[in-house]
Amino acid sequence: MASKTVRLTTAEAIVRFLIAQRTIVDGTEVPLFPGVYGIFGHGNVTSLGHSLEMHRDEIPVWRGQNEQGMGLAATAFAKAMRRQQIMVCTSSIGPGATNMVTAAGVAMSNRLPVLFIAGDSFVSRLPDPVLQQVEHFGMPSITVNDSFQPVTRFWDRITHPAQVLSSLPQAVSTMLDPGDCGPAFIGLPQDVAADAYDYPEAFFAVTVHERARPRPDRGQLARAVEVLRSAKRPVIIAGGGVHYSLAETELADFAEKHGIPVVETVAGKSSLLASHPRYAGAIGVTGADAANQVVSAADVVLAVGSRLEDFTTGSWTLFADDTRIIGVNATRFDANKHRSFPVVADAREALIEMSAALGEWTTGDEWTEQTGVWRGELSEFVASRTTDDGVWPPSYGQLVGLVHESATAEDYVLTAAGGLPGELNINWMAKGIATFDCEYGYSCMGYETSGAWGAAMARRTGQVYSMVGDGSYMMMNSDVYASVLSGHKMILVVCDNEGYAVIERLQRNQGGASYNNMLADSNGTGTDARVNFAAHAAAMGAVTYEVHSLAEFADALASARKDTRTAVIVTKVRANDFTEGGAFWQVGVPEVSDRPGVVAARTRMDEGLRGRRQGI
């Protein structure tokens, strides 16, 4: 007996399929795709846009101001939801599509699910070249949408309506896979989007997806336990995978039971409360010296859910060459890095089974006491950086301290590029689990504003704070208006240092002259012109505050909590008062130069590399 079918356009089939996908969050069944960020153009408005409008009550569309901003908001939404729900981003072909490529790179680097659907040129090619089409003379099947291939886990162009029957389920399974998770892309040519097909009704049956939790291989688990049992000075590195596995409770229990200190990566921060007795701080280039001492002294590193990027490892100088690494990761590629003993598994399940196999084993008192000393040094250091010294403008650390004082355990703090990641990574002591997002996988300027909009959409309790530099604000500020328009409140703290100060710092620290980073040393005749950030944000509908003392800043934070719409607090900040990290970082310093400072910097760089861990 033939299955029942329903005749639909390709665009309508896509929308109905997305609506039928469900998942479980906190014990409640909810949509897997709770909404769409969309900017319509001629390539997606007449078919996909029409279908989305027809189903506006089932899958709402949120109007973006910039396609890149939509993608960044979707990425931050996925992070705040710990990969449990996925937002869709849709644009027309041409600049709308290519604007989303950067956001796809952010999601790809951070292993976060976003579904990008972009219009495409006609499969028939009869109207070619169409508006916004970039022609490749020798390869007519290529469009600008091919540029998504390096920055997505799944990529497809639908050239026949029937193809969605196989493509969409594969896209969903990729985005939900704990090891392959990342963004997916669907190219939707204008003619195919409008074409009709007899789809089986079963394709649109409600499907409830449950989190996959691959268990560790017994042999890999046994080797990891053997290595841990032999350790005298073990340390746990908590990465973003702890959050995505919802393994925070198991991490805390494991660390407490077995007496192992925990340091966190940027992505893993707030996987352990700062008040936990085994918390040892943030690791790496944007981490604290005290936390990095723990790692440098360790003989065994248990890396849980970390991709071990250079800011985490100090370009692999934090780890002694004989330090043994156990790589617990759902992604095989990450679990096997740098001669690790791999445990390819879900973080929660791996910690549970590893703890059971370890039994009552625990580290010695000497290591516990030493890490306690370093933890005390960390607390003293943070206090010194966040205390008011009576000088205006303030340091970044002092601003972070007041935001932290204002925040509750339910609030969420977010930042991205520039100097603020180091300030927050070191000085922010997490009060709540999974309440921190620093986008440092791709270090994308502008994420601070757009990402805060997405996080505010995801969070059901508390405030969303975002700290942004003046440079990042200028790159992607239109989502201040998006948050006001959509009613998703955030508190944006604009830290004005009059330039790209952290890159200017790197420029000078490596022997170069300050050039083209600070407004004062950039070319042009308008170097004395300054942006009125408060007036600008007010013009987009935000409640704004411009402060001139830390007391005014504290008052503004208190008032912003009471505001019913997005609030923007503008403050000056010292351009060259950064919280020092505690790790080496390799950058490309010229081997020869006429500047003595550059020659000296190259010598320091070469000396620093002598301590690099060998092998990959």
LINDAGI-V844787 format. One record per backbone hydrogen bond with DSSP energy under -0.5 kcal/mol. NH is the residue of the N-H (numbers start at 1). CO is the residue of the C=O. E is the energy in kcal/mol with one decimal. If there is no record, write none. Layout:
BEGIN
NH/CO/E
NH/CO/E
END
This chain:
BEGIN
6/199/-2.6
8/6/-0.7
8/197/-2.3
10/192/-0.6
10/195/-1.8
11/193/-1.9
13/9/-2.4
14/10/-2.2
15/11/-2.1
16/12/-2.6
17/13/-2.3
18/14/-2.4
19/15/-2.2
20/16/-1.6
21/17/-0.6
21/18/-1.0
22/207/-3.3
23/30/-2.7
24/209/-0.7
25/23/-0.5
25/28/-2.7
28/25/-1.8
30/23/-3.0
32/21/-2.1
33/21/-0.6
34/32/-0.7
36/60/-2.5
37/88/-3.4
38/36/-0.6
38/62/-2.2
39/90/-1.8
44/41/-1.6
45/41/-2.5
49/44/-2.8
50/45/-0.5
51/47/-2.3
52/48/-2.6
53/49/-2.2
54/50/-1.9
55/51/-1.1
56/53/-1.3
58/55/-1.6
59/55/-2.1
60/34/-0.5
62/36/-3.8
63/61/-0.6
64/38/-1.3
70/66/-2.1
71/67/-2.0
72/68/-2.4
73/69/-2.6
74/70/-2.4
75/71/-2.0
76/72/-2.5
77/73/-2.4
78/74/-2.1
79/75/-2.0
80/76/-2.9
81/77/-2.1
82/79/-1.4
83/78/-3.1
84/81/-1.1
86/32/-3.0
88/35/-1.9
89/115/-2.9
90/37/-2.3
91/117/-1.6
96/93/-0.6
98/94/-2.4
99/95/-2.1
100/96/-0.7
100/97/-1.4
101/98/-1.0
102/98/-0.6
103/99/-0.6
104/100/-2.3
105/101/-2.1
106/102/-1.8
107/103/-2.3
108/104/-2.8
109/105/-2.6
110/106/-1.9
111/108/-1.0
112/107/-2.7
115/87/-2.0
116/114/-0.7
116/184/-3.1
117/89/-3.1
117/115/-0.5
118/186/-1.8
119/91/-2.0
120/188/-1.4
128/125/-0.7
133/130/-2.2
135/133/-0.6
137/135/-0.6
139/136/-0.9
142/139/-1.8
146/143/-2.0
147/144/-1.9
148/145/-1.7
149/146/-1.6
151/148/-1.3
152/149/-1.0
153/183/-2.7
154/183/-1.3
156/185/-1.5
158/187/-2.7
159/157/-0.8
163/160/-1.8
164/161/-1.2
165/162/-1.6
166/163/-1.1
167/163/-2.7
168/164/-1.5
170/166/-1.3
171/167/-2.5
172/168/-2.5
173/169/-2.5
174/170/-2.0
175/171/-2.2
176/172/-1.7
177/173/-0.9
177/174/-0.7
181/177/-1.3
184/114/-2.8
185/154/-2.6
186/116/-2.6
187/156/-3.0
188/118/-2.8
189/158/-0.7
189/187/-0.6
190/120/-1.7
193/189/-2.6
194/190/-1.1
195/191/-1.1
197/8/-2.2
199/6/-2.4
199/197/-1.2
201/4/-2.5
203/200/-1.6
204/201/-1.9
205/202/-1.6
207/20/-2.5
209/22/-3.1
209/207/-0.6
221/217/-2.7
222/218/-2.5
223/219/-2.1
224/220/-2.2
225/221/-2.5
226/222/-2.2
227/223/-2.2
228/224/-2.4
229/225/-2.6
230/226/-1.2
231/228/-1.6
235/300/-1.9
236/261/-2.7
237/302/-2.4
238/236/-0.6
238/263/-3.0
239/237/-0.7
239/304/-2.9
241/305/-2.6
242/239/-1.8
243/239/-0.6
243/240/-0.6
244/240/-2.0
245/241/-1.5
246/243/-1.3
247/242/-2.8
251/247/-2.4
252/248/-2.3
253/249/-2.4
254/250/-2.5
255/251/-2.6
256/252/-2.1
257/253/-2.8
258/254/-2.2
259/255/-0.8
260/255/-1.4
261/234/-0.6
262/278/-2.9
263/236/-2.9
264/281/-2.0
265/238/-2.3
269/265/-0.9
269/266/-0.6
271/268/-1.5
274/430/-2.0
276/273/-1.7
279/276/-1.9
280/262/-2.8
281/262/-0.5
283/264/-2.5
285/311/-2.3
287/284/-1.6
288/282/-1.8
292/288/-2.3
293/289/-1.9
294/290/-1.1
295/291/-1.4
296/292/-2.6
297/293/-1.8
298/294/-0.7
298/295/-0.8
299/233/-1.3
300/233/-0.8
301/324/-3.0
302/235/-3.0
302/300/-0.5
303/301/-0.9
303/326/-2.4
304/237/-3.0
304/302/-0.7
305/303/-0.7
305/328/-3.3
312/309/-1.3
313/309/-1.9
314/310/-1.2
315/310/-2.2
317/313/-1.0
317/314/-1.1
318/313/-2.2
323/320/-1.6
324/299/-2.3
326/301/-3.2
327/325/-0.6
327/341/-1.5
328/303/-2.7
328/326/-0.9
329/327/-0.7
329/343/-1.9
332/330/-0.6
335/331/-2.3
336/332/-1.5
337/334/-1.3
338/616/-2.0
339/336/-0.5
340/337/-0.7
341/325/-3.2
342/340/-0.9
343/327/-3.0
345/329/-1.0
345/343/-1.0
346/214/-3.0
350/346/-2.5
351/347/-2.4
352/348/-2.2
353/349/-2.5
354/350/-2.6
355/351/-2.3
356/352/-2.0
357/353/-2.0
358/354/-1.9
359/355/-1.3
361/358/-1.8
363/258/-1.6
368/364/-1.7
369/365/-2.8
370/366/-2.2
371/367/-2.5
372/368/-1.7
373/369/-1.6
374/370/-2.0
375/371/-2.3
376/372/-2.0
377/373/-2.1
378/374/-2.2
379/375/-2.1
380/376/-2.2
381/377/-2.3
382/378/-2.7
383/379/-2.2
384/380/-2.0
385/381/-1.6
386/382/-1.8
387/383/-0.8
394/572/-0.6
396/577/-0.8
399/395/-1.5
400/396/-2.7
401/397/-2.3
402/398/-1.7
403/399/-2.3
404/400/-2.7
405/401/-2.1
406/402/-1.9
407/403/-1.7
411/408/-1.1
412/463/-2.9
413/435/-2.2
414/465/-1.9
415/437/-2.2
420/417/-0.5
423/419/-1.5
424/420/-2.9
425/421/-2.7
426/422/-1.9
427/423/-2.2
428/424/-2.0
429/427/-0.8
430/428/-0.8
434/270/-2.2
435/432/-0.7
437/413/-2.3
439/415/-2.2
439/437/-0.6
440/438/-1.3
445/443/-0.7
447/444/-1.9
449/446/-0.9
450/446/-1.8
451/447/-2.7
452/447/-0.6
452/448/-0.6
453/449/-1.6
454/450/-2.0
455/451/-2.9
456/452/-2.5
457/453/-1.5
458/454/-1.4
459/455/-2.6
465/412/-3.4
465/463/-0.6
466/491/-2.7
467/414/-2.2
468/466/-0.5
468/493/-2.8
470/495/-1.4
473/469/-2.3
474/470/-1.8
475/471/-1.0
476/472/-1.6
480/477/-2.1
481/478/-0.7
482/478/-1.3
483/479/-2.2
484/480/-1.8
485/481/-3.3
486/482/-2.4
487/483/-1.2
488/483/-1.5
489/487/-0.9
491/464/-2.9
492/490/-0.6
492/567/-3.0
493/466/-3.3
493/491/-0.5
494/492/-0.7
494/569/-3.0
495/468/-3.2
495/493/-0.7
496/494/-0.8
496/571/-3.0
497/495/-0.8
500/517/-2.2
501/499/-1.3
504/500/-2.0
505/501/-2.1
506/502/-1.8
507/503/-2.7
508/504/-2.5
509/505/-2.9
510/506/-1.5
511/508/-1.9
512/507/-2.2
516/521/-1.6
519/498/-2.0
521/518/-1.3
522/519/-1.1
529/526/-1.6
533/531/-1.3
536/532/-2.4
537/533/-2.7
538/534/-2.3
539/535/-1.9
540/536/-0.7
540/537/-0.9
541/538/-1.8
542/537/-2.0
543/566/-2.6
545/568/-2.4
547/545/-0.5
547/570/-2.4
553/549/-2.1
554/550/-2.5
555/551/-2.2
556/552/-2.5
557/553/-2.3
558/554/-2.0
559/555/-2.4
560/556/-2.8
561/557/-1.5
562/558/-0.8
562/559/-0.8
563/559/-1.1
567/490/-2.2
568/543/-3.0
569/492/-3.1
570/545/-3.3
570/568/-0.5
571/494/-2.5
573/496/-1.7
574/394/-2.9
577/574/-0.5
578/576/-0.7
580/578/-0.5
582/284/-0.9
582/287/-1.0
589/587/-1.2
596/594/-0.6
598/511/-0.5
598/595/-0.5
599/595/-1.9
600/596/-2.5
601/597/-2.1
602/598/-2.4
603/599/-1.8
604/600/-2.2
605/601/-2.4
606/602/-2.5
607/603/-2.2
608/604/-2.4
609/605/-1.7
610/606/-0.6
610/607/-0.9
611/608/-1.2
612/609/-1.8
613/316/-3.7
END
